[in-house]
Amino acid sequence: MNLAVASGKGGTGKTTVTASLCAVWDGPYIAMDLDVEEPNLHLFLQPEIQGSAKALLEVPRLDEDRCDLCGQCSDVCQFKAISLLGDVLLTFPEMCHGCAACLEVCPNGALSPDHRELGEVIWGRAGEAGFIMGRLRVGEAMSPPLMRQVKKHLAQMQPEWGGDLLIDCPPGVSCPAVNAVMDADLILLVSEPTPFGLYDFQLAWEAFGPLGKPMGAVINRAGLGDDKLQAFCREKGIPILAELPYSRAVAVAYSQGLVVASASPELHQAFGELAGRCRQLLAAEAAQGKEAAHA
């Protein structure tokens, strides 16, 4: 199972839920932090770091002596990372997405591959599980290219660790969040019963719904606000897999950098049940899909 733990906004407890699921997960798994702008899953899991590598993105380098200013590279670049302004060709490496289309269309070989640093990929082990994360370089604007490199390195780890994948996703509904959940088998949306929580939960449901992935909800800090979030889930058929209490024990554990599932036997049981419900929901969706295929 590839389980993506996501949220429509920051501060809902997404990483808290991911870390606690790791603590109670039954069977081998790899924990992956794709919130590369502000990764913090490692603060809770305390992995033993075994290696790291710089993540580089291919960008074009211009040889002005070979350029005849034909403009084909500028025309093909949809991100305007290379632009022809009069008789001057300008490159903007920070805007490049690394598609290499400009290199392919240049008739004179005036563009050659160069690189810029995106950040780093870090991996290791957290107890008996694998661990991998990305950390974006300060000043770098685009996180999806780094996320793709984290996923690429994950493929090298899976033969050794196997099992399931628990993904701590970036918050929100922009490109990084969609990039993080697109390969998931199940999306777990974490929110809180407040007006802001409901609004951003609705945005997440609208953004991720077209992907056709099964979704479940975790309501964190239950009892803090009203029941409008629960009503929305019932209306849209989103199963609520857990309602975690608004309690001092959770806040104390979080402030000490502890996995919340260890704060009390009740919380450990609650997260264990959540893990089981995730498996049940995915199994039910798979069975429903088979029935539809045979109909």
N, C-alpha and C positions, 0 to 999 in steps of 0.2 A: 504494500500500500504506500502510495505517495500522499501524505497528508499535509496540506498547506494551511497553516494557522495565520489568518489574515484579519484585518480590521479596516473600517472605513476612516478611522482617525487614529492619531497617536494617543497613548495614555490609557487605553482601555484594558490593558493587562495581557496583550497578545504574547509577549515574551514570557511573562509569568506562566501563562497556560502552556506554552510550548515546553518550557523547562520542566514543569510538573508532569506533563505527559511523558517526557523522557524518563523521569524518575520512576514511573509506574509501568512503563511499556513492557509488555510480555513478548519476549523474543528479540532477536537481533535487529538493530536499526542503525541508521546514520542520522545524526542531527546536523542540519544545514542552516546557517544563518545567512539569508539573502537580503537582510536589511543592511546593505553594504555602506550606506551613508552614516548610519549610527549603529553598528553591530554591538549587541550587549548580551547575547545568549551565553557567551563564554564566561561572563561574570558569574553566572549561576552554575553552569556545568563544570567550571574549572578544569578544562581539558588539558591533557599533556600535549603540548605542541611538538609535533614531530618534523614539521617542515613548512616552508613558505616559498613563494616564488612571485617575482614581479609580474604583473599583468600588463601586457603591451597591446596597443591597437595600431594596426597598419594605417599609415597616412601617406599622402603623396609628397614627394620632394621634387621641386621644379628645377630643371636645367634650362636656364634662360637662353643659352646659346643654341639649343635645339628646338626651342619653341617658335612657331611661326604665327602664333596668335589666332589660330583657326577657330577657337572657341568651342570646340566639341566637348571638351572636358567640363566647361562651365555649363553647357546646355544639359549635360546628362546628370549633373549633381543636383539632386532635389533638396539638399540641405544648404546649398550655397556656401559650401566649404571651399570652393574654388570659383573665382569670379573674374570675368574679363571686363575691365573698366577702360574703355578706349584702347590704348596701345599698351596697357599694363595688365598682366595676369597676376592675381593675388590669391594666395592660399591661406586658409584659416584652419589650422590643425585642430583647434579646440572644438570646431563645429563638425569635424569629419566623423562619420559613423563607420568608416572602415569597409565600405562595400566594394571598393576597388574598381568601380565602373570607369572612373576617369583614366585609370591605368590601361584599361582595355581599349578605350576609344581613341587614345592619343595616337595619331598616325606617325609621329616622328620620334617616339620614345623619349619625349621631353620630361615625362613624369616617371619616377622610379619609387619603389617602396621605401618608406621610412617608418619610424615608430614614435609614439608618444606613450608615456606611462599613465595607466589608468589607476593603479593601486596595487594591491597584493592579494594573493590567495593563500590562506593559512589552513593547515590541516593537522590532525592528530587523533587522539583517542580520549573519550570521556568515560572512564570506567571501562565497561565491556563494549562500549559502542564507538563507532567512528564519529568524527567531528570534522566539519569543514565550514569555512566562512570566507567572506570577502571584506576588504577594508578599502574604501575609495580614497584616492589621493586627495589631500586638501587642495581645494581649488578646482578639482575636476567636476564638470557639470553633468556628465552622463553616466548613470550607473548601469543601465542594461547591458552595455558591452562587457563590463566587469562581471556582472551576474552570469552571462553566458560562459565566461571563462571558468567561473566557479563550478558551473554545471558540467563543463567539459572535464575538469579535474575529478569531479564526483564519479564520472564514468570509470575512471581509473581505480577508484577506491572500492567500487561496488563488488568486484570479484572477491576481494579480501573480506569485506565486512558483510555483504549481502543484506538480506532482511528488508525492513521497511525504511521509509525516508520521512523524517519529520522536519518540516520546513518552517522556519520563522521568517515571515514575509515582511516587506516594508509596509508601513501603514499607508492608507489612502487608496485612491483609485486611478492613479496616473500610470504611465508606462511601466515604471519599476514594479508596481504592485501586480499589474496584469502579467508581466514577464515572469513573476515569481509563481503565480498560481496556474499558469497555462499548462504545465505538465502534471498537475496534481490529479489524483483519482478522486479526492474529496477535499472540499474547501470548508474549513471551520472558521466561521465569522465570530469574532469576539467583540462584544459591545457592552455598553452600560445603560441602564434604564433612565436616561436623562434626555432632554430635548436635543442636545448636541449628538448624543450617542445614537438616538433614533434617526436623525437626519443623515448622518454619515453612514449608518447601517443601510439605509435605503439606497444611498449612492453606490455602496459596495454591491448590493444585490443587483442593481441595474447594470453596473459595469461588468460583473463577473457572470451574470445570468446568460448572456449570449454564448459563453464558452461551452455551455451544455454540461457543466460539472455538477454532480450532487453537492448540496450545501447543507450544513447544519449550523446551529447557533449556540454560542455560549454567552450567557448573560452574567457578566461579572458585576460585583458589588450589588447583588440583588437586594431589593428592599430600600435602596437609596432614593429612587425616584418614584415613577408611576408604572402602570402596566401597559403603556402604549406600545412599547417594543414587543412585548409578548403578543399583543393583539395584531400587530403587523405580521409577525411570524405565522400566526394562525391563519391570517387572511391569505398569505402568499404560499402557504403549505411548507414553510421552512421548519423542520423539526428542531425543537429546543433540546439539546443534548445534555445541558447542565445549567444550573443556576447557582453560582458561587456566592456565598454570603458576604455581605459588607461587614467585616469583622476586624477587630484590633489585632488578632493573631496573624492575619494575613499581612497587615501593614508592618508589624514588627518583623516578621520573617523577611519581607521584601527589603526593609531598611537595613537589615543585616546581611543582605546578599545571599539569603538562603532560598532554596527551592521551596515554594509555598506548600507543596504536597507533604513536606516534612513538618509543617507547623503543628499539625494535630492528627490523630488517627482518623478523625472525621473527614478532614481534607484529603488525606491519603486515599481514603475509601472513595470520596467523591471523584477524584481524578482517575482512580482505577475504573470506576463505573463509566466515566466519560470515554476512556480509551475503549472499553468494551462496546459502548454505543456507537462509536465511530466505525468499528469493525462491522457491527450489525447493520448500520445504515448502508455501508458500502456493499455488503452482501445482499441486502434487500434490493438495492438499485441494480446490481448485477443480475439477480434472479428475475426482476421485472423486465430487464432488457432482453433476457433470453426468451421470456414468455412472449414479448412483443415480436421478436424475430420469428418465432414459430407460428404466430397467429396468421 
